[in-house]
């Protein structure tokens, strides 16, 4: 009986120790590698890598891609002390423009990224109450992520077209 209690105690200490090591070695999101590790934890066998990042209100918005011809957007929320936690992730096939919205710092933002082709600019057009607004033109030569404050809390439409140097359109 005394031997089984000793064995049980040793096993319990080992299990608690292993759990503690795993807990304290979890990726904290402080580096790109650590944020990529968080993406791996949440994915289903896909290796996600970060291509580009933008920061807004201490949130990190990452343009991500996988070896499965997919691209996506990941939003990492600040946890303090330079640490970040994956808030949301969305992905599409590489040939599709990624358009999503996220609530950041008390405000809604439209987040747009296209990793499918080398382009020169992106044209973003909002339609409010049936009226098309003046297009917002972004330089896209460096494949950056576009983060635009949502124009209203009400419903609206958004149209995004990327153009390459030869005049080809990507919608």
N, C-alpha and C positions, 0 to 999 in steps of 0.2 A: 504494500500500500504506500509506504513512504517513497519507494522508488518511482511509482507512477505519478505521485504528486511532484516529485523533483523533475521528471521528464515533462510533465504538463507545464510546470513553471518555466522551464527552459524554452519550450516551444512558444509559450505566451510572450516571453521576453523577446524572442526572435521575431515573432509576428509584429509586435509593437515596434521593434527597432526597424524592421524593413518598411513598415508603414510610415514611420517618422522620416526615414531617409527619402522615401518616394515623395512625401508631402513637401519636404524642404528643398527637394531638387526639382520641383515643378518649374517649368519655364515661367519667368516673371515678366516677360514682354519688354524688358529694358533694352534689348538689342534686336537687330533684324533676325539673327539666328534664333533667338528666344521666341520672337513672334512667329517665325516659321514653324517652330516646334509646337506652338499652340495650335496653329492651323492643322498640323499633322494629327494632333489629338482629336480634333473634331471631324476630320475627314474619314472617308471610308476607303482606306487603302491608297489614296492618291497623295503623291508628293507635291505639295504646293510650295512655290518659291516666290519671293517678293521681288518685283521688277522695279517699282518706283513707289515713293511715299510722299505724302503731303501732310502737313500738320495744320489743324484748325481748332482753336479753343482747347488746346492741350490734347485733343484726340489725334490719333494717327490714322490716316486713310491710306491703305496699301493697295496698289495694283498687283495682283497675283496671277500666276500662271502655273499650269501643270504639264506634265508630259503627255497628257491625254487630249491635246488640242483644245484645252479650255483656258479661259481667262476669267478673272473675277475681281471683286472689290471686297476688301476686309476692313472693318472699322474696329479699331482698338481704343477702348476707353481708359482714361487715366485712373490709376489706383493709388497714386501718391508715391513719393520717393523714386520717381522715374520709372515706375512699373506700370504695365498695361495689361489689360485683359481683353480677349477677343469678345466684342459685342455682337457683331453680325458678319456674315460672309454670304456673298451671292456669286454665282458663276454662270457662265454661258459658253457656248462654242466660240472658238477664236474668231470666227468670221462675223460675230454679232457684236454690236455696240452694247456696252453695259450701262444701264441707266437705273439708278436706284435712289431712294430717299433715305435719309437718316436724321434722327433727332439728336442734335449735338449742341451742348451748352445752352439748352432752353430754346433752340430754334431749329426749324426744319431746313435741310439742305438737299438739293439735287446733286447727285454725284454721278459723273459721266467719265467713262474711260473706254478706249478702243485699242486693243492690242493686236488687231488682225491684219493691219497693213500700214506701211509707212505713209503718213499723211502730212499735209501742210497746215490745214486749219480745220476747226470744227465750228459749225454754225448752229447755234442753239436758239430756237424760236419758241417763245411762250405764247399761248393763246388764253386770254382772260375774258370771261363773259362773251365769248364768241369773236373777240377782236384780237387779231394777230398783233403782237408787239414787235418792235424793232429787233432784228436778230442780234444776238451777242456772238461776236467772232473771237475765237481763241486760237492762238498759234499752237499747233499740235506736233511740231517737228521733233520735239523731245519726248513724245509719248506721255506727257504729263496727265495727271488726273484733274478734271475740272470740277470744282466745288462751288456751286452757285446757291445763294440763299433762295429758298422758295419764295416766289413773288407774293404769295397770299396764303392764308390758312384755309381758304375755300378751295373748291375744285378748280383745276386749270389743266391745260394740255401743254405738252412739251414735245417738240420735234427736234431731233438731232441729226445733222448730216455732216459727215467728214468728207473732205476733198483732198485728193492727192495732187502732186505737181502737174499731172497730165490731165487734170479736169475730171477724173473719175470720182463718182459719188459713192459713199458707203452709208447706208441707212440701217 
